Amino acid sequence: MAMTVVFEEQVEIPLNLGSLADFRRWATSDEFPERGRIDYVAGRIEVDMSPEDFFCHGTLKTEIVGVLYRRVKRGDLGHMVTDRTRVSNVEAGLSAEPDIVFVAHATLDSGRARLISKAGSKPGHYVELEGAPDLVVEIVSDHSVTKDTQRLPKSYFEAGVREFWLADARGENLVFQIHWRTASGYQTVEPDSDGFQPSAVFECGFRLDGRRNAKGEWTFDLRER
């Protein structure tokens, strides 16, 4: 009888992961793979082993993280993290590693989100954020279009995430959308006359500019005001 599923000879997934709780135990264990992105979304285990595109994903993520991290650090607003940061929510049936996550001090203090330690780890060592962070950012890749634009936003909304950002630089037209929560789902906010979209989380506006340099490579500027 098969006990695991081997994906592309790189990831070995146990067959006894029958629930979100089972997946979370595996995801925080020493057996969890160190490569790839593996999410649990509404009962599905989704595996993406494809490398990040250098410009359309990597440099774009670095620009967004850099600008937001400076704002968070300057105002001592909370914690800004990226890559291999697991966010889980029982109500939404979700355990994912978003591209970028921000959680405010006030959110942690209120209990809307809490940091989870690995079993047997030293005090102050955390491997998971449980509950509802304030902001999640996803950057669309060729292998995750439907997941990033449909399945994950629905799950983030059900998890109570206050604000969801989506960026897509795969085509000639750069896409950058800030979404606010409404009673029924996320709504894309309207930009002002200068193209700035308001963020309720950071109480300012953002505009993502992109251009091709002389070599035809994307360069990005996330502007704030």
KAJO-V930052 format. One record per residue. N is the residue number from 1. RES is the residue in one small letter. SS is DSSP state (H for helix, E for strand, L for the rest). Layout:
n->N res->RES ss->SS
n->N res->RES ss->SS
This chain:
n->1 res->m ss->L
n->2 res->a ss->L
n->3 res->m ss->L
n->4 res->t ss->E
n->5 res->v ss->E
n->6 res->v ss->E
n->7 res->f ss->E
n->8 res->e ss->L
n->9 res->e ss->L
n->10 res->q ss->L
n->11 res->v ss->E
n->12 res->e ss->E
n->13 res->i ss->E
n->14 res->p ss->E
n->15 res->l ss->L
n->16 res->n ss->L
n->17 res->l ss->L
n->18 res->g ss->L
n->19 res->s ss->L
n->20 res->l ss->H
n->21 res->a ss->H
n->22 res->d ss->H
n->23 res->f ss->H
n->24 res->r ss->H
n->25 res->r ss->H
n->26 res->w ss->H
n->27 res->a ss->H
n->28 res->t ss->L
n->29 res->s ss->L
n->30 res->d ss->L
n->31 res->e ss->L
n->32 res->f ss->L
n->33 res->p ss->L
n->34 res->e ss->L
n->35 res->r ss->L
n->36 res->g ss->L
n->37 res->r ss->E
n->38 res->i ss->E
n->39 res->d ss->E
n->40 res->y ss->E
n->41 res->v ss->E
n->42 res->a ss->L
n->43 res->g ss->L
n->44 res->r ss->E
n->45 res->i ss->E
n->46 res->e ss->E
n->47 res->v ss->E
n->48 res->d ss->E
n->49 res->m ss->L
n->50 res->s ss->L
n->51 res->p ss->L
n->52 res->e ss->L
n->53 res->d ss->L
n->54 res->f ss->H
n->55 res->f ss->H
n->56 res->c ss->H
n->57 res->h ss->H
n->58 res->g ss->H
n->59 res->t ss->H
n->60 res->l ss->H
n->61 res->k ss->H
n->62 res->t ss->H
n->63 res->e ss->H
n->64 res->i ss->H
n->65 res->v ss->H
n->66 res->g ss->H
n->67 res->v ss->H
n->68 res->l ss->H
n->69 res->y ss->H
n->70 res->r ss->H
n->71 res->r ss->H
n->72 res->v ss->H
n->73 res->k ss->H
n->74 res->r ss->H
n->75 res->g ss->H
n->76 res->d ss->L
n->77 res->l ss->L
n->78 res->g ss->E
n->79 res->h ss->E
n->80 res->m ss->E
n->81 res->v ss->E
n->82 res->t ss->E
n->83 res->d ss->L
n->84 res->r ss->L
n->85 res->t ss->L
n->86 res->r ss->E
n->87 res->v ss->E
n->88 res->s ss->E
n->89 res->n ss->E
n->90 res->v ss->L
n->91 res->e ss->L
n->92 res->a ss->L
n->93 res->g ss->L
n->94 res->l ss->E
n->95 res->s ss->E
n->96 res->a ss->E
n->97 res->e ss->L
n->98 res->p ss->L
n->99 res->d ss->L
n->100 res->i ss->E
n->101 res->v ss->E
n->102 res->f ss->E
n->103 res->v ss->E
n->104 res->a ss->E
n->105 res->h ss->H
n->106 res->a ss->H
n->107 res->t ss->H
n->108 res->l ss->H
n->109 res->d ss->H
n->110 res->s ss->H
n->111 res->g ss->L
n->112 res->r ss->L
n->113 res->a ss->E
n->114 res->r ss->E
n->115 res->l ss->E
n->116 res->i ss->E
n->117 res->s ss->E
n->118 res->k ss->L
n->119 res->a ss->L
n->120 res->g ss->L
n->121 res->s ss->L
n->122 res->k ss->L
n->123 res->p ss->L
n->124 res->g ss->L
n->125 res->h ss->L
n->126 res->y ss->E
n->127 res->v ss->E
n->128 res->e ss->E
n->129 res->l ss->E
n->130 res->e ss->E
n->131 res->g ss->E
n->132 res->a ss->L
n->133 res->p ss->L
n->134 res->d ss->L
n->135 res->l ss->E
n->136 res->v ss->E
n->137 res->v ss->E
n->138 res->e ss->E
n->139 res->i ss->E
n->140 res->v ss->L
n->141 res->s ss->L
n->142 res->d ss->L
n->143 res->h ss->L
n->144 res->s ss->L
n->145 res->v ss->H
n->146 res->t ss->H
n->147 res->k ss->H
n->148 res->d ss->H
n->149 res->t ss->H
n->150 res->q ss->H
n->151 res->r ss->H
n->152 res->l ss->H
n->153 res->p ss->H
n->154 res->k ss->H
n->155 res->s ss->H
n->156 res->y ss->H
n->157 res->f ss->H
n->158 res->e ss->H
n->159 res->a ss->H
n->160 res->g ss->L
n->161 res->v ss->L
n->162 res->r ss->L
n->163 res->e ss->E
n->164 res->f ss->E
n->165 res->w ss->E
n->166 res->l ss->E
n->167 res->a ss->E
n->168 res->d ss->E
n->169 res->a ss->L
n->170 res->r ss->L
n->171 res->g ss->L
n->172 res->e ss->L
n->173 res->n ss->L
n->174 res->l ss->L
n->175 res->v ss->E
n->176 res->f ss->E
n->177 res->q ss->E
n->178 res->i ss->E
n->179 res->h ss->E
n->180 res->w ss->E
n->181 res->r ss->E
n->182 res->t ss->L
n->183 res->a ss->L
n->184 res->s ss->L
n->185 res->g ss->L
n->186 res->y ss->E
n->187 res->q ss->E
n->188 res->t ss->E
n->189 res->v ss->L
n->190 res->e ss->L
n->191 res->p ss->L
n->192 res->d ss->L
n->193 res->s ss->L
n->194 res->d ss->L
n->195 res->g ss->L
n->196 res->f ss->L
n->197 res->q ss->E
n->198 res->p ss->E
n->199 res->s ss->E
n->200 res->a ss->L
n->201 res->v ss->L
n->202 res->f ss->L
n->203 res->e ss->L
n->204 res->c ss->E
n->205 res->g ss->E
n->206 res->f ss->E
n->207 res->r ss->E
n->208 res->l ss->E
n->209 res->d ss->E
n->210 res->g ss->E
n->211 res->r ss->E
n->212 res->r ss->E
n->213 res->n ss->L
n->214 res->a ss->L
n->215 res->k ss->L
n->216 res->g ss->L
n->217 res->e ss->L
n->218 res->w ss->E
n->219 res->t ss->E
n->220 res->f ss->E
n->221 res->d ss->E
n->222 res->l ss->E
n->223 res->r ss->E
n->224 res->e ss->E
n->225 res->r ss->L
